[in-house]
């Protein structure tokens, strides 16, 4: 057994109009992997970026206008060692 982060989180900035919607997804009962995350970054209702991956592993950021993707997050070896 292990603990798992599950649920939706919204972070907004009234000054700039930016909004981040994060969805920590539950591992399926059969198969699948834990710790998946999907997210959107919006500005004035327009979705600019999407993020997907594992919050304890690799997360990829995709610019929805250009369709270009880049590595957004990958924990260092020290962080990964602390998780074991």
PyMOL commands that set and color helices and strands:
alter all, ss='L'
color gray80, all
select helices_A, chain A and resi 77-83
alter helices_A, ss='H'
color red, helices_A
select strands_A, chain A and resi 7-12+18-25+36-43+46-54+59-63+69-73
alter strands_A, ss='S'
color yellow, strands_A
deselect
rebuild
show_as cartoon
